[in-house]
Amino acid sequence: MSVLIIVESENNALKRNAAEVASYGVALAAKLETSCTAIAFHAANATELGHYGVTKVAHVSNGPTHFDAHAYASAIAAFAAANNVSHLVVSSSADARFLAPLLAAKLNAGYVPNVVELPEEMSPLTVKRTAFTNKAFVYTQLLTACNIIGVGNNAFGVIDNTVDCVVDEITAENAISNLEQVSIEKVTGKATIADADVVVSGGRGLKGPENWHLIEDLAEVLDAATACSKPVSDMGWRSHDEHVGQTGKPVSTNLYIAIGISGAIQHLAGVNSSKVKVVINSDPEAPFFKAADYGVIGDAFEVVPKLTEKLKAFKALG
């Protein structure tokens, strides 16, 4: 019986969520009094997992360099079966939600996503997870011999626990991809919604794409990602990859700032798991104020530039 942590990588480097997944996996292994191993694909900096208590990494350097859920699931399942793995830990990213069900089918394992804490009970395994678009918690029991836990984004946190980390290069003979990668176009030079600690989002209150510099200027000061509401992307002001909400990309950041967004139920459902939500809106009756931790009633064209300048001055101090 052992714990296997599945960490994600991109451009030959670990993704930001690898630190939280590793922290959870190490803590789970300690609670089970068993060993813990991480498996990574094409991650040149895999030894960095040692900062979070991981002592051993199985590094797969063959197979597809792009994410391929079927190929990765085959390789991970074979490794798990050969190493008597009883618990697997993944993130709750879009890739993990694709990968985990395939793994569950191959290993006859139970799978629970959006887990926010270490298990309440170990026999049977009982975990706490979010439900109803993060408005409630559910305690779920897993009765299978092998279990897969999906850690909710920014739910468990990162625990520094530096140890010596050994990376073993392994060859996954069954990591064969049937996909052909034609091209991938990605935005460079700024934070992405998936990896950002802070997201600054704009709505129809910005009145037009020519005013989007207000969002971008504030995001630059905060090292934040930019996002938008569905109407904004539908009108073509911003691309659809910036649309956040239940019908767009879910957001689980430490800070979410909504500017000129009234707060439709689908939008609120998609950002509700963010730890701190701030709304800036001229309409005091906007639904977002009921869901926000902090609210500013005012004209975004006056409030946002002043906030940006104050933050610039604050950062200059230190």
C-alpha positions as a Markdown table, in Angstrom:
| # | Residue | x | y | z |
|---|---|---|---|---|
| 1 | Met | 0.0 | 0.0 | 0.0 |
| 2 | Ser | 1.4 | 3.4 | -1.0 |
| 3 | Val | 0.5 | 6.9 | -2.2 |
| 4 | Leu | 1.2 | 8.0 | -5.8 |
| 5 | Ile | 1.1 | 11.8 | -6.6 |
| 6 | Ile | 0.4 | 12.7 | -10.2 |
| 7 | Val | 1.9 | 16.1 | -11.0 |
| 8 | Glu | 1.2 | 18.1 | -14.2 |
| 9 | Ser | 3.8 | 19.7 | -16.4 |
| 10 | Glu | 3.8 | 22.1 | -19.3 |
| 11 | Asn | 6.7 | 23.2 | -21.6 |
| 12 | Asn | 9.0 | 20.7 | -19.8 |
| 13 | Ala | 8.3 | 22.3 | -16.3 |
| 14 | Leu | 6.0 | 21.6 | -13.4 |
| 15 | Lys | 2.7 | 23.4 | -13.3 |
| 16 | Arg | 1.9 | 25.7 | -10.3 |
| 17 | Asn | -0.7 | 23.2 | -9.0 |
| 18 | Ala | 2.0 | 20.5 | -8.5 |
| 19 | Ala | 3.1 | 22.1 | -5.2 |
| 20 | Glu | -0.4 | 21.8 | -3.7 |
| 21 | Val | -0.9 | 18.3 | -5.0 |
| 22 | Ala | 2.5 | 17.2 | -3.6 |
| 23 | Ser | 1.8 | 18.8 | -0.3 |
| 24 | Tyr | -1.5 | 16.9 | 0.0 |
| 25 | Gly | 0.0 | 13.6 | -1.1 |
| 26 | Val | 2.8 | 13.8 | 1.4 |
| 27 | Ala | 0.4 | 14.6 | 4.2 |
| 28 | Leu | -1.9 | 11.8 | 3.2 |
| 29 | Ala | 1.0 | 9.3 | 3.1 |
| 30 | Ala | 2.1 | 10.4 | 6.6 |
| 31 | Lys | -1.5 | 9.8 | 7.9 |
| 32 | Leu | -1.5 | 6.4 | 6.3 |
| 33 | Glu | 2.0 | 5.7 | 7.6 |
| 34 | Thr | 3.1 | 4.6 | 4.1 |
| 35 | Ser | 5.5 | 5.6 | 1.4 |
| 36 | Cys | 4.9 | 8.4 | -1.2 |
| 37 | Thr | 6.1 | 8.7 | -4.8 |
| 38 | Ala | 5.3 | 11.3 | -7.5 |
| 39 | Ile | 5.1 | 10.6 | -11.2 |
| 40 | Ala | 5.8 | 13.3 | -13.7 |
| 41 | Phe | 5.9 | 13.5 | -17.5 |
| 42 | His | 8.5 | 15.7 | -19.2 |
| 43 | Ala | 9.4 | 17.9 | -16.2 |
| 44 | Ala | 13.0 | 19.0 | -16.2 |
| 45 | Asn | 12.6 | 20.6 | -12.7 |
| 46 | Ala | 11.0 | 17.5 | -11.1 |
| 47 | Thr | 13.5 | 17.7 | -8.1 |
| 48 | Glu | 11.7 | 20.9 | -7.0 |
| 49 | Leu | 9.0 | 18.5 | -5.5 |
| 50 | Gly | 11.5 | 17.9 | -2.7 |
| 51 | His | 10.5 | 21.4 | -1.4 |
| 52 | Tyr | 7.2 | 19.9 | -0.5 |
| 53 | Gly | 8.3 | 16.6 | 1.1 |
| 54 | Val | 8.5 | 14.4 | -1.9 |
| 55 | Thr | 11.5 | 12.1 | -1.7 |
| 56 | Lys | 11.1 | 10.1 | -4.9 |
| 57 | Val | 9.9 | 11.0 | -8.4 |
| 58 | Ala | 9.3 | 8.6 | -11.2 |
| 59 | His | 10.0 | 10.7 | -14.3 |
| 60 | Val | 8.6 | 9.6 | -17.6 |
| 61 | Ser | 10.7 | 11.1 | -20.4 |
| 62 | Asn | 9.3 | 9.1 | -23.3 |
| 63 | Gly | 5.8 | 9.1 | -24.8 |
| 64 | Pro | 3.9 | 12.2 | -25.9 |
| 65 | Thr | 5.3 | 15.5 | -24.9 |
| 66 | His | 1.8 | 17.1 | -25.0 |
| 67 | Phe | -0.9 | 16.0 | -22.6 |
| 68 | Asp | -2.7 | 12.9 | -23.8 |
| 69 | Ala | -5.1 | 11.6 | -21.2 |
| 70 | His | -5.3 | 8.0 | -22.7 |
| 71 | Ala | -1.6 | 7.6 | -23.0 |
| 72 | Tyr | -0.9 | 9.1 | -19.6 |
| 73 | Ala | -3.6 | 7.0 | -18.0 |
| 74 | Ser | -2.1 | 3.8 | -19.4 |
| 75 | Ala | 1.4 | 4.6 | -18.2 |
| 76 | Ile | 0.2 | 5.7 | -14.7 |
| 77 | Ala | -2.1 | 2.7 | -14.3 |
| 78 | Ala | 0.8 | 0.3 | -15.1 |
| 79 | Phe | 3.1 | 2.0 | -12.7 |
| 80 | Ala | 0.4 | 2.0 | -9.9 |
| 81 | Ala | -0.3 | -1.7 | -10.4 |
| 82 | Ala | 3.4 | -2.6 | -10.3 |
| 83 | Asn | 4.0 | -0.6 | -7.1 |
| 84 | Asn | 1.0 | -1.6 | -5.0 |
| 85 | Val | -0.5 | 1.9 | -5.0 |
| 86 | Ser | -3.6 | 2.2 | -2.9 |
| 87 | His | -4.2 | 6.0 | -3.1 |
| 88 | Leu | -3.6 | 8.3 | -6.1 |
| 89 | Val | -3.7 | 12.1 | -5.7 |
| 90 | Val | -4.4 | 14.5 | -8.7 |
| 91 | Ser | -5.4 | 18.1 | -9.0 |
| 92 | Ser | -8.8 | 19.3 | -10.0 |
| 93 | Ser | -7.6 | 20.9 | -13.2 |
| 94 | Ala | -9.3 | 20.3 | -16.6 |
| 95 | Asp | -6.6 | 17.9 | -17.5 |
| 96 | Ala | -6.9 | 16.0 | -14.2 |
| 97 | Arg | -10.7 | 15.7 | -14.7 |
| 98 | Phe | -10.1 | 14.1 | -18.0 |
| 99 | Leu | -7.4 | 11.8 | -16.8 |
| 100 | Ala | -8.8 | 10.6 | -13.4 |
| 101 | Pro | -11.9 | 8.8 | -14.7 |
| 102 | Leu | -9.8 | 6.9 | -17.2 |
| 103 | Leu | -7.4 | 5.9 | -14.4 |
| 104 | Ala | -10.4 | 4.9 | -12.2 |
| 105 | Ala | -11.7 | 2.6 | -15.0 |
| 106 | Lys | -8.3 | 1.0 | -15.5 |
| 107 | Leu | -7.6 | 0.5 | -11.7 |
| 108 | Asn | -11.2 | -0.3 | -10.6 |
| 109 | Ala | -10.7 | 2.7 | -8.3 |
| 110 | Gly | -13.1 | 5.2 | -6.7 |
| 111 | Tyr | -12.6 | 8.8 | -7.7 |
| 112 | Val | -13.7 | 12.0 | -5.8 |
| 113 | Pro | -12.8 | 15.5 | -7.1 |
| 114 | Asn | -12.8 | 18.9 | -5.3 |
| 115 | Val | -11.5 | 17.5 | -2.0 |
| 116 | Val | -10.7 | 20.2 | 0.4 |
| 117 | Glu | -9.1 | 18.4 | 3.4 |
| 118 | Leu | -7.3 | 15.3 | 4.4 |
| 119 | Pro | -9.6 | 12.3 | 4.9 |
| 120 | Glu | -11.9 | 12.4 | 8.0 |
| 121 | Glu | -11.7 | 8.6 | 8.3 |
| 122 | Met | -9.3 | 6.1 | 6.7 |
| 123 | Ser | -11.5 | 3.0 | 6.9 |
| 124 | Pro | -13.7 | 3.4 | 4.9 |
| 125 | Leu | -11.9 | 6.4 | 3.3 |
| 126 | Thr | -14.1 | 9.4 | 4.0 |
| 127 | Val | -13.3 | 12.8 | 2.3 |
| 128 | Lys | -14.8 | 16.2 | 2.4 |
| 129 | Arg | -15.5 | 17.9 | -1.0 |
| 130 | Thr | -17.4 | 20.9 | -2.3 |
| 131 | Ala | -20.8 | 20.5 | -4.0 |
| 132 | Phe | -23.6 | 22.6 | -5.5 |
| 133 | Thr | -21.1 | 25.0 | -7.1 |
| 134 | Asn | -19.2 | 25.4 | -3.9 |
| 135 | Lys | -22.2 | 26.3 | -1.8 |
| 136 | Ala | -22.1 | 23.2 | 0.3 |
| 137 | Phe | -19.8 | 20.4 | 1.5 |
| 138 | Val | -20.4 | 16.7 | 1.1 |
| 139 | Tyr | -18.7 | 13.8 | 2.9 |
| 140 | Thr | -18.1 | 11.0 | 0.5 |
| 141 | Gln | -17.1 | 7.4 | 1.4 |
| 142 | Leu | -14.9 | 5.4 | -1.0 |
| 143 | Leu | -15.3 | 1.6 | -0.6 |
| 144 | Thr | -12.9 | 0.5 | -3.3 |
| 145 | Ala | -9.4 | -1.0 | -2.6 |
| 146 | Cys | -7.8 | 1.7 | -4.7 |
| 147 | Asn | -8.9 | 5.4 | -4.5 |
| 148 | Ile | -8.2 | 8.6 | -6.5 |
| 149 | Ile | -8.5 | 11.9 | -4.7 |
| 150 | Gly | -8.8 | 15.1 | -6.7 |
| 151 | Val | -7.5 | 18.1 | -4.6 |
| 152 | Gly | -9.6 | 21.2 | -5.1 |
| 153 | Asn | -7.6 | 24.2 | -6.4 |
| 154 | Asn | -6.3 | 26.4 | -3.6 |
| 155 | Ala | -8.2 | 24.3 | -1.1 |
| 156 | Phe | -5.4 | 22.5 | 0.8 |
| 157 | Gly | -2.6 | 25.0 | 0.4 |
| 158 | Val | 1.2 | 24.5 | 0.0 |
| 159 | Ile | 3.3 | 23.1 | 2.8 |
| 160 | Asp | 7.1 | 23.7 | 2.7 |
| 161 | Asn | 8.9 | 20.6 | 3.9 |
| 162 | Thr | 12.3 | 20.4 | 2.1 |
| 163 | Val | 13.8 | 17.0 | 1.8 |
| 164 | Asp | 16.3 | 15.3 | -0.6 |
| 165 | Cys | 14.5 | 14.3 | -3.7 |
| 166 | Val | 15.6 | 11.5 | -6.0 |
| 167 | Val | 14.4 | 11.4 | -9.6 |
| 168 | Asp | 14.3 | 8.0 | -11.3 |
| 169 | Glu | 14.0 | 8.0 | -15.1 |
| 170 | Ile | 11.5 | 5.4 | -16.2 |
| 171 | Thr | 10.3 | 4.3 | -19.6 |
| 172 | Ala | 6.6 | 3.8 | -20.0 |
| 173 | Glu | 6.3 | 1.3 | -22.9 |
| 174 | Asn | 2.5 | 1.7 | -23.1 |
| 175 | Ala | 2.5 | 5.6 | -23.2 |
| 176 | Ile | 1.6 | 5.6 | -26.8 |
| 177 | Ser | -0.4 | 8.5 | -28.3 |
| 178 | Asn | -2.9 | 8.3 | -31.1 |
| 179 | Leu | -3.2 | 12.1 | -31.3 |
| 180 | Glu | -1.5 | 14.3 | -33.8 |
| 181 | Gln | -0.5 | 17.7 | -32.5 |
| 182 | Val | -0.9 | 20.2 | -35.3 |
| 183 | Ser | -0.4 | 23.5 | -33.5 |
| 184 | Ile | -0.9 | 25.1 | -30.1 |
| 185 | Glu | -1.4 | 28.9 | -29.8 |
| 186 | Lys | -0.8 | 30.3 | -26.3 |
| 187 | Val | -0.7 | 33.7 | -24.8 |
| 188 | Thr | 2.8 | 34.5 | -23.5 |
| 189 | Gly | 4.2 | 37.1 | -21.2 |
| 190 | Lys | 1.3 | 37.2 | -18.7 |
| 191 | Ala | -0.4 | 35.1 | -16.1 |
| 192 | Thr | -3.1 | 32.6 | -17.2 |
| 193 | Ile | -6.4 | 32.1 | -15.5 |
| 194 | Ala | -5.5 | 28.5 | -14.5 |
| 195 | Asp | -2.3 | 29.4 | -12.8 |
| 196 | Ala | -2.9 | 32.9 | -11.4 |
| 197 | Asp | -3.3 | 33.7 | -7.7 |
| 198 | Val | -5.2 | 36.8 | -8.6 |
| 199 | Val | -7.7 | 37.4 | -11.4 |
| 200 | Val | -9.1 | 40.8 | -12.5 |
| 201 | Ser | -12.3 | 40.4 | -14.5 |
| 202 | Gly | -14.4 | 42.9 | -16.4 |
| 203 | Gly | -18.0 | 43.1 | -17.6 |
| 204 | Arg | -20.3 | 45.2 | -19.6 |
| 205 | Gly | -19.8 | 48.1 | -17.2 |
| 206 | Leu | -16.6 | 48.8 | -19.0 |
| 207 | Lys | -18.8 | 50.0 | -21.9 |
| 208 | Gly | -16.5 | 48.9 | -24.7 |
| 209 | Pro | -13.2 | 47.1 | -25.6 |
| 210 | Glu | -11.5 | 50.4 | -25.9 |
| 211 | Asn | -11.6 | 50.7 | -22.1 |
| 212 | Trp | -10.1 | 47.4 | -21.3 |
| 213 | His | -6.8 | 49.0 | -20.5 |
| 214 | Leu | -8.4 | 49.6 | -17.0 |
| 215 | Ile | -8.5 | 45.9 | -16.4 |
| 216 | Glu | -5.0 | 45.2 | -17.9 |
| 217 | Asp | -3.3 | 48.0 | -16.0 |
| 218 | Leu | -4.7 | 46.8 | -12.7 |
| 219 | Ala | -3.8 | 43.2 | -13.6 |
| 220 | Glu | -0.3 | 44.2 | -14.4 |
| 221 | Val | 0.3 | 45.8 | -11.0 |
| 222 | Leu | -1.1 | 42.7 | -9.2 |
| 223 | Asp | 0.7 | 40.1 | -11.5 |
| 224 | Ala | -2.8 | 38.9 | -12.2 |
| 225 | Ala | -4.6 | 37.2 | -15.1 |
| 226 | Thr | -7.4 | 39.1 | -16.9 |
| 227 | Ala | -10.8 | 37.6 | -17.4 |
| 228 | Cys | -14.3 | 38.7 | -18.5 |
| 229 | Ser | -18.0 | 37.8 | -18.1 |
| 230 | Lys | -19.9 | 35.9 | -20.8 |
| 231 | Pro | -21.6 | 38.9 | -22.4 |
| 232 | Val | -18.2 | 40.5 | -22.9 |
| 233 | Ser | -16.9 | 37.5 | -24.8 |
| 234 | Asp | -20.2 | 37.1 | -26.7 |
| 235 | Met | -19.9 | 40.7 | -27.9 |
| 236 | Gly | -16.4 | 40.1 | -29.1 |
| 237 | Trp | -14.8 | 42.5 | -26.7 |
| 238 | Arg | -12.5 | 39.7 | -25.4 |
| 239 | Ser | -11.7 | 36.2 | -26.6 |
| 240 | His | -13.7 | 33.3 | -25.3 |
| 241 | Asp | -10.7 | 31.8 | -23.5 |
| 242 | Glu | -11.0 | 34.7 | -21.0 |
| 243 | His | -14.7 | 34.0 | -20.2 |
| 244 | Val | -15.0 | 32.8 | -16.6 |
| 245 | Gly | -18.0 | 31.4 | -14.9 |
| 246 | Gln | -20.1 | 28.2 | -14.8 |
| 247 | Thr | -20.4 | 28.3 | -18.6 |
| 248 | Gly | -16.7 | 29.3 | -19.0 |
| 249 | Lys | -13.6 | 28.6 | -17.0 |
| 250 | Pro | -14.1 | 28.0 | -13.3 |
| 251 | Val | -11.9 | 30.2 | -11.0 |
| 252 | Ser | -10.5 | 29.2 | -7.7 |
| 253 | Thr | -8.0 | 32.0 | -7.0 |
| 254 | Asn | -6.9 | 33.6 | -3.8 |
| 255 | Leu | -8.3 | 37.0 | -5.0 |
| 256 | Tyr | -11.0 | 37.6 | -7.6 |
| 257 | Ile | -11.8 | 41.2 | -8.6 |
| 258 | Ala | -14.9 | 41.8 | -10.6 |
| 259 | Ile | -15.3 | 45.2 | -12.3 |
| 260 | Gly | -18.5 | 46.2 | -13.9 |
| 261 | Ile | -20.0 | 42.7 | -13.5 |
| 262 | Ser | -23.5 | 42.6 | -12.1 |
| 263 | Gly | -23.2 | 38.9 | -11.1 |
| 264 | Ala | -25.4 | 36.6 | -13.0 |
| 265 | Ile | -26.0 | 33.3 | -11.2 |
| 266 | Gln | -23.8 | 31.4 | -13.8 |
| 267 | His | -20.9 | 33.8 | -13.3 |
| 268 | Leu | -21.1 | 33.6 | -9.5 |
| 269 | Ala | -21.3 | 29.8 | -9.6 |
| 270 | Gly | -18.0 | 29.7 | -11.5 |
| 271 | Val | -16.0 | 32.0 | -9.2 |
| 272 | Asn | -17.6 | 31.1 | -5.9 |
| 273 | Ser | -14.7 | 29.0 | -4.7 |
| 274 | Ser | -12.3 | 32.0 | -4.9 |
| 275 | Lys | -11.1 | 32.8 | -1.4 |
| 276 | Val | -11.6 | 36.6 | -1.5 |
| 277 | Lys | -14.0 | 38.2 | -3.9 |
| 278 | Val | -14.0 | 42.0 | -4.5 |
| 279 | Val | -16.6 | 43.8 | -6.6 |
| 280 | Ile | -16.5 | 47.3 | -8.1 |
| 281 | Asn | -19.8 | 48.4 | -9.5 |
| 282 | Ser | -21.9 | 51.6 | -9.7 |
| 283 | Asp | -25.2 | 49.7 | -9.1 |
| 284 | Pro | -25.6 | 49.1 | -5.4 |
| 285 | Glu | -28.3 | 46.5 | -6.2 |
| 286 | Ala | -25.9 | 44.3 | -8.3 |
| 287 | Pro | -26.2 | 40.7 | -7.2 |
| 288 | Phe | -22.5 | 40.4 | -6.9 |
| 289 | Phe | -22.4 | 42.5 | -3.7 |
| 290 | Lys | -24.3 | 39.8 | -1.9 |
| 291 | Ala | -21.6 | 37.2 | -2.8 |
| 292 | Ala | -18.5 | 39.5 | -2.4 |
| 293 | Asp | -16.3 | 39.7 | 0.6 |
| 294 | Tyr | -15.6 | 43.4 | -0.2 |
| 295 | Gly | -17.5 | 45.8 | -2.4 |
| 296 | Val | -16.9 | 49.3 | -3.7 |
| 297 | Ile | -20.0 | 51.2 | -5.0 |
| 298 | Gly | -18.6 | 53.6 | -7.5 |
| 299 | Asp | -17.8 | 54.4 | -11.1 |
| 300 | Ala | -15.2 | 52.0 | -12.4 |
| 301 | Phe | -13.7 | 54.8 | -14.6 |
| 302 | Glu | -12.9 | 56.7 | -11.4 |
| 303 | Val | -12.3 | 53.9 | -8.9 |
| 304 | Val | -10.0 | 51.6 | -10.9 |
| 305 | Pro | -7.4 | 54.2 | -12.0 |
| 306 | Lys | -7.1 | 55.5 | -8.5 |
| 307 | Leu | -6.8 | 51.9 | -7.1 |
| 308 | Thr | -4.1 | 51.1 | -9.7 |
| 309 | Glu | -2.1 | 54.2 | -8.9 |
| 310 | Lys | -2.3 | 53.5 | -5.1 |
| 311 | Leu | -1.1 | 49.9 | -5.7 |
| 312 | Lys | 1.8 | 51.1 | -7.9 |
| 313 | Ala | 2.8 | 53.6 | -5.1 |
| 314 | Phe | 2.6 | 50.8 | -2.5 |
| 315 | Lys | 4.8 | 48.4 | -4.5 |
| 316 | Ala | 7.3 | 51.1 | -5.1 |
| 317 | Leu | 7.9 | 51.3 | -1.3 |
| 318 | Gly | 9.2 | 47.9 | -1.1 |
